[in-house]
Amino acid sequence: MEARSYRFTPMVVEPGVTPGVVLEVDVDGSPTAVRLQLAATGTEVDLLDGGVAPDAAAGDGTYTLGLTTADATFGFDASDVNRNFVGYLRLYDGASIEAQYNLFIDVLTPDVPAVDLRVVAPDLQYSDHLVNVFDAGFFAAPSAAAVTNRLYAALGDDYDFVNLIYGTPRFENRHHFAVGNEVSGIGVAPLDDTAAYGSAGRLLGITVFPIPTLFDAADRGHHHELGHQWINFLAVPPLDAAIPHWPLSDLARGIMGWGQGPGGQGLQFPFQLVPSGGDYTLAADPEPQEFTDLSLYLMGLAPPAEVGAHFVFDDQDQAPAAGGTLTGPVTAVTIGGVVAALGPRSPAHPATRRVFRIATVIVSESGLLPAAAMRLYDHFAARGAGEAVVPFSQGLAKGDTKPFYLATGRRGRLDMGIKRRILVDASRDGGVWWFPQTPPFDPAAPHQGRQLADHLRSLGHRVTELPRSSGPGPHLDEAMLAGYDLVIRAVGLGGYAASEIDAYRAFVDRGGALLLLADHGAPDDLALGFGLRFEGVNRGIRRLNRFTPHRITQGVGSLRYQAGGGLTRSPRGALILGRLSRLSYLDRNENGHRDPGEPCGPAVLGALTRGFGRVVFCGDANLWLAVPQPLVRNTLAWFGGA
């Protein structure tokens, strides 16, 4: 006999608000008793299947118990990180305990940020970091493909990974599986099953969390499952002794842990190995774990030159314990041996992805989730993009954990946003964005830039338009920009303070996207701050019709270029993606005719990467206002990691 699944109603409790809780447990088999030993009292109470309230129906295998909120939240404090241990669920056969399970409940506290919910359809809603799909039939035969197809139909093919959370918990292990792979040299075969999951090739993998209280995107367990997209599939002895985990070795200290034989469960190794002759003493190490250098190489976040020598214990049947000893001998392994056996990783660092976008989806079986559940699970998803060590609580384990950014040694980031938070910085607009308005500018009133802003809103993005200000500057700072994923800088007349330029650069460095739109006339400070110089005015046949092949220019036809400027300087590494017709020229001094040295068909469109972020730059804002169009669509996709 076994407990198949369980549910608390409500799913998330609020101390002082929730009047009571109902626990239901679905049992396979015929136990003589189903009991919960309450953490609050230490005593056992019976769950019943007799059809008496709160039990819905007699003899259906669902055992039910009513609890007070005080019992469900007994002993709860900040170290529990919004998950509280309720007690031990036990299935009895006579006097014998046949199965025992730990039960935890979600607890909403005032410090969890509020969310803005968007209901797309009766079966789908989302917040900034969480999607909820209602599927009454899902739990009878869970299908990740059914959920992801619904996700993509509603919100687009914009994600590298999907976290799939069961709103009704099942007593199963979390796990990850790949649906796409184009990386060679890591022991994984090419794979493209993306169409079955609703993606046109972007989706890489899905991580399943059958027990929702074990989901926290900042936690080691989340990173561990994500790491299985690349690690460990090295059929290179002795690294192949515990695929898909590391064997008992000095690699076990990392997030991917170690396994007891091929296909075994991943186990943590919170120890430092201290040499003792040919053996090693295990010293307890409470520090939060990170990915090892070899793991980072396989993920594409480190070059082979940064992978040190490692060793694997010849005897894999040893049991690690603090203060104990692991006996030698050991076998050395090197990155050279891995490359010799499997070939170099391709794509190779640094021409690899550093930012991965993840959609977190929670499936519910009885309608869309209430606001409290959306609020809490949005919070746990958002934690994946953190930059500081945070406390965690996973089952009975507590401590500190490093979000992905820190767990990768500041080499990688997770983008947990469902849709983009977009700021239109039209605070220096010279008449393109706000036309035909005059001060004071009103985003709610008709204006030329509104067609692009409303188009972005129609795609589900949140758009804020920042008007010109007559007050003293600066008006922008790093904290303000940190609230957005994408900034559209609409034209650049008027100066930027040095602190504002620094804030923009910091925004991009941390993973922000910037669409930098210039205009004709004198160079603007912000463009110069990124090493870009737009100047003059273009004359002649002003058509943007010569493109460099790139994701941004795919399917883009000839575009009218109004009176924008031309690019005369760009930083090393910038890609020039578009030039005007050869029948145009850049009038750098704006005297109305072409002088010696003024180029024909100047560069006007390009892209660059900086830190974790991306910048697209263009000398004319007007051409972006004609929507929908491929250039806008492609730029959004590229900003999103495509």
Backbone hydrogen bonds, N-H to C=O, Kabsch-Sander energy under -0.5 kcal/mol:
donor,donor_aa,acceptor,acceptor_aa,energy
2,E,28,D,-2.1
4,R,2,E,-0.6
4,R,26,D,-2.9
5,S,26,D,-1.1
6,Y,169,P,-1.9
7,R,24,E,-2.2
9,T,22,V,-2.3
13,V,106,D,-2.4
17,V,14,E,-2.7
18,T,14,E,-2.7
21,V,67,L,-2.9
22,V,9,T,-2.3
23,L,65,L,-3.2
24,E,7,R,-2.5
25,V,63,Y,-2.6
26,D,5,S,-2.8
27,V,25,V,-0.6
27,V,61,G,-2.8
28,D,2,E,-3.0
29,G,27,V,-0.5
32,T,92,Y,-2.4
33,A,92,Y,-1.0
34,V,47,L,-0.5
35,R,90,R,-2.5
36,L,45,V,-2.7
37,Q,35,R,-0.5
37,Q,88,Y,-2.9
38,L,36,L,-0.9
38,L,43,T,-2.3
39,A,86,V,-2.8
42,G,38,L,-3.0
45,V,36,L,-1.9
47,L,34,V,-3.3
48,L,64,T,-2.4
51,G,57,A,-0.5
55,D,52,V,-2.3
59,G,49,D,-2.3
60,D,57,A,-0.8
63,Y,25,V,-2.9
63,Y,61,G,-0.7
64,T,48,L,-2.6
65,L,23,L,-2.2
67,L,21,V,-3.8
69,T,19,P,-0.5
72,A,68,T,-2.1
73,T,69,T,-1.9
74,F,71,D,-0.9
76,F,73,T,-2.1
80,D,77,D,-2.0
81,V,78,A,-1.7
83,R,80,D,-1.4
84,N,105,I,-2.8
86,V,84,N,-0.6
86,V,103,L,-2.7
87,G,103,L,-1.2
88,Y,37,Q,-1.7
89,L,87,G,-0.6
89,L,101,Y,-3.0
90,R,35,R,-3.2
91,L,99,A,-2.5
92,Y,33,A,-2.9
92,Y,90,R,-0.5
93,D,96,S,-2.7
96,S,93,D,-1.6
98,E,91,L,-2.6
98,E,96,S,-0.8
99,A,91,L,-1.2
101,Y,89,L,-2.5
103,L,87,G,-2.3
105,I,84,N,-2.4
106,D,11,M,-0.9
107,V,82,N,-2.5
108,L,13,V,-2.9
112,V,109,T,-1.9
117,L,115,V,-0.7
118,R,126,Y,-2.6
119,V,117,L,-0.5
120,V,118,R,-0.8
120,V,124,L,-1.8
121,A,124,L,-1.9
124,L,121,A,-1.8
125,Q,132,N,-2.0
126,Y,118,R,-2.0
127,S,130,L,-2.8
131,V,360,T,-2.7
132,N,125,Q,-3.2
133,V,131,V,-0.5
133,V,362,I,-1.8
134,F,123,D,-2.3
134,F,132,N,-0.5
135,D,133,V,-0.6
135,D,364,S,-2.6
138,F,135,D,-1.3
140,A,137,G,-1.0
141,A,137,G,-0.9
141,A,138,F,-0.8
147,V,143,S,-1.3
148,T,144,A,-2.7
149,N,145,A,-2.4
150,R,146,A,-1.4
151,L,147,V,-2.4
152,Y,148,T,-2.8
153,A,149,N,-2.0
154,A,150,R,-1.6
155,L,151,L,-2.9
156,G,152,Y,-1.7
158,D,156,G,-1.6
160,D,357,R,-2.3
161,F,357,R,-1.9
162,V,205,G,-1.6
163,N,359,A,-2.6
164,L,162,V,-0.6
164,L,207,T,-3.3
165,I,163,N,-0.6
165,I,361,V,-3.2
166,Y,209,F,-2.2
167,G,165,I,-0.7
167,G,363,V,-2.2
170,R,210,P,-1.7
171,F,4,R,-1.5
172,E,170,R,-2.5
175,H,208,V,-1.8
177,F,206,I,-2.4
179,V,204,L,-2.9
180,G,204,L,-2.0
181,N,191,L,-2.8
184,S,346,S,-2.5
191,L,181,N,-2.1
193,D,179,V,-3.6
196,A,193,D,-0.9
197,Y,193,D,-0.5
197,Y,194,T,-1.5
198,G,195,A,-1.5
199,S,194,T,-2.1
204,L,160,D,-3.5
205,G,160,D,-1.1
206,I,177,F,-2.6
207,T,162,V,-2.6
208,V,175,H,-3.5
208,V,206,I,-0.5
209,F,164,L,-3.3
214,L,211,I,-2.0
215,F,212,P,-2.1
216,D,214,L,-0.6
217,A,380,F,-1.6
219,D,216,D,-2.1
222,H,219,D,-0.5
223,H,219,D,-1.7
224,H,220,R,-2.9
225,E,221,G,-2.0
226,L,222,H,-2.2
227,G,223,H,-2.7
228,H,224,H,-0.9
228,H,225,E,-0.9
229,Q,226,L,-1.9
230,W,227,G,-2.1
231,I,227,G,-2.3
233,F,186,I,-0.5
233,F,230,W,-0.5
235,A,233,F,-1.0
236,V,234,L,-2.2
239,L,236,V,-2.0
241,A,238,P,-1.4
242,A,239,L,-0.5
243,I,240,D,-0.7
245,H,242,A,-3.0
246,W,257,G,-0.9
249,S,247,P,-0.6
250,D,311,F,-1.8
252,A,249,S,-1.0
253,R,250,D,-0.5
254,G,251,L,-1.6
255,I,290,E,-1.4
257,G,254,G,-1.7
258,W,267,L,-2.3
259,G,246,W,-1.7
260,Q,265,Q,-0.5
261,G,259,G,-1.3
263,G,243,I,-3.6
264,G,261,G,-1.7
267,L,258,W,-3.0
271,F,269,F,-2.0
272,Q,283,A,-2.6
274,V,272,Q,-0.7
274,V,281,T,-2.9
276,S,279,D,-3.1
279,D,276,S,-2.0
280,Y,326,L,-2.3
281,T,274,V,-3.0
282,L,324,G,-2.7
283,A,272,Q,-2.5
283,A,281,T,-0.7
284,A,282,L,-0.5
285,D,270,P,-2.7
291,F,407,A,-2.7
296,L,292,T,-2.5
297,Y,293,D,-2.0
298,L,294,L,-2.1
299,M,295,S,-2.0
300,G,296,L,-0.7
300,G,297,Y,-1.1
301,L,296,L,-2.9
302,A,296,L,-0.8
306,E,303,P,-1.6
307,V,304,P,-1.8
308,G,306,E,-0.6
310,H,333,V,-2.6
312,V,331,T,-2.4
313,F,248,L,-2.2
314,D,329,P,-2.3
316,Q,314,D,-0.9
318,Q,315,D,-0.5
323,G,282,L,-3.1
324,G,321,A,-2.6
326,L,280,Y,-3.0
327,T,325,T,-0.5
331,T,312,V,-3.0
333,V,310,H,-2.9
338,V,334,T,-1.5
339,V,335,I,-2.7
340,A,336,G,-2.3
341,A,337,G,-1.5
342,L,338,V,-2.6
343,G,339,V,-2.4
346,S,184,S,-2.1
351,A,348,A,-1.7
352,T,350,P,-1.7
356,F,413,R,-2.1
358,I,415,D,-2.7
359,A,161,F,-2.2
360,T,358,I,-0.6
361,V,163,N,-3.4
361,V,359,A,-0.6
362,I,131,V,-2.9
363,V,165,I,-2.6
364,S,133,V,-2.2
366,S,367,G,-0.6
374,M,370,P,-1.9
375,R,371,A,-2.6
376,L,372,A,-2.1
377,Y,373,A,-2.4
378,D,374,M,-2.1
379,H,375,R,-1.6
380,F,376,L,-2.0
381,A,377,Y,-1.8
382,A,378,D,-2.8
383,R,379,H,-1.5
384,G,381,A,-1.8
385,A,382,A,-1.9
386,G,383,R,-1.7
390,V,401,T,-2.3
392,F,399,G,-2.5
394,Q,397,A,-2.4
397,A,394,Q,-2.1
399,G,392,F,-1.6
401,T,390,V,-3.0
404,F,384,G,-0.5
405,Y,386,G,-0.5
406,L,403,P,-0.8
407,A,403,P,-2.9
408,T,404,F,-1.6
409,G,406,L,-1.9
410,R,405,Y,-2.8
413,R,354,R,-2.5
415,D,356,F,-2.9
416,M,414,L,-0.7
418,I,128,D,-2.8
422,I,420,R,-0.7
422,I,462,R,-3.6
423,L,486,L,-2.5
424,V,464,T,-3.4
425,D,423,L,-0.8
425,D,488,I,-2.2
426,A,424,V,-1.5
426,A,466,L,-1.4
429,D,426,A,-1.2
437,Q,434,W,-2.8
445,A,442,D,-1.4
448,Q,435,F,-3.1
449,G,433,W,-3.0
450,R,447,H,-1.3
451,Q,448,Q,-0.9
452,L,449,G,-0.7
453,A,449,G,-2.0
454,D,450,R,-3.4
455,H,451,Q,-1.4
456,L,452,L,-2.3
457,R,453,A,-2.0
458,S,454,D,-2.2
459,L,455,H,-0.8
459,L,456,L,-0.6
460,G,457,R,-1.9
461,H,456,L,-1.8
462,R,420,R,-2.3
463,V,461,H,-0.6
464,T,422,I,-2.5
466,L,424,V,-3.3
466,L,464,T,-0.6
469,S,427,S,-0.6
481,L,477,D,-2.2
482,A,478,E,-1.8
483,G,480,M,-1.4
484,Y,481,L,-2.0
485,D,421,R,-2.6
486,L,421,R,-1.9
487,V,513,A,-2.6
488,I,423,L,-2.9
489,R,487,V,-0.7
489,R,515,L,-2.4
490,A,425,D,-1.5
490,A,488,I,-1.0
491,V,489,R,-1.0
491,V,517,L,-1.2
493,L,428,R,-1.7
500,E,497,A,-0.5
501,I,497,A,-2.0
502,D,498,A,-2.3
503,A,499,S,-1.9
504,Y,500,E,-2.2
505,R,501,I,-2.3
506,A,502,D,-2.5
507,F,503,A,-2.2
508,V,504,Y,-2.1
509,D,505,R,-2.6
510,R,506,A,-1.8
511,G,508,V,-2.1
512,G,507,F,-2.4
513,A,485,D,-2.4
514,L,614,R,-2.2
515,L,487,V,-2.7
516,L,514,L,-0.8
516,L,616,V,-2.9
517,L,489,R,-2.5
517,L,515,L,-0.8
518,A,516,L,-0.6
518,A,618,C,-3.0
521,G,536,G,-1.5
528,L,524,D,-2.0
529,G,525,D,-1.8
530,F,526,L,-0.7
530,F,527,A,-1.3
531,G,528,L,-2.0
532,L,527,A,-2.7
533,R,569,R,-2.3
534,F,532,L,-0.5
535,E,566,G,-2.1
536,G,521,G,-0.6
537,V,587,D,-1.5
538,N,564,G,-1.8
539,R,585,Y,-2.6
541,I,583,L,-1.8
542,R,540,G,-1.3
543,R,541,I,-1.7
544,L,559,L,-3.1
545,N,543,R,-1.1
545,N,579,R,-1.0
546,R,579,R,-1.7
547,F,545,N,-0.6
548,T,577,L,-2.2
554,Q,550,H,-0.8
556,V,553,T,-2.0
559,L,544,L,-1.9
561,Y,542,R,-2.3
562,Q,560,R,-0.6
565,G,619,G,-1.5
566,G,535,E,-2.3
567,L,603,A,-3.0
568,T,533,R,-3.1
568,T,566,G,-0.5
569,R,533,R,-0.9
574,A,571,P,-1.9
575,L,607,A,-3.4
576,I,574,A,-0.5
577,L,575,L,-0.7
577,L,605,L,-2.2
578,G,605,L,-2.0
579,R,546,R,-2.6
580,L,602,P,-2.2
581,S,543,R,-1.8
584,S,581,S,-1.7
585,Y,539,R,-2.2
586,L,599,P,-2.4
587,D,537,V,-2.7
587,D,585,Y,-0.8
588,R,586,L,-1.5
590,E,587,D,-0.8
595,D,593,H,-0.5
598,E,595,D,-2.1
601,G,581,S,-0.6
601,G,584,S,-1.8
604,V,578,G,-2.6
605,L,578,G,-1.7
606,G,617,F,-2.2
607,A,575,L,-2.1
608,L,615,V,-2.5
610,R,613,G,-2.2
612,F,509,D,-2.2
613,G,610,R,-2.5
614,R,512,G,-1.3
615,V,608,L,-3.0
616,V,514,L,-2.6
617,F,606,G,-2.3
618,C,516,L,-2.2
619,G,604,V,-1.7
624,W,621,A,-1.4
625,L,622,N,-1.8
626,A,623,L,-0.5
627,V,625,L,-1.2
633,R,629,Q,-2.1
634,N,630,P,-3.4
635,T,631,L,-2.0
636,L,632,V,-2.3
637,A,633,R,-2.0
638,W,634,N,-2.6
639,F,635,T,-2.7
640,G,636,L,-1.6
641,G,638,W,-1.6
642,A,637,A,-2.5
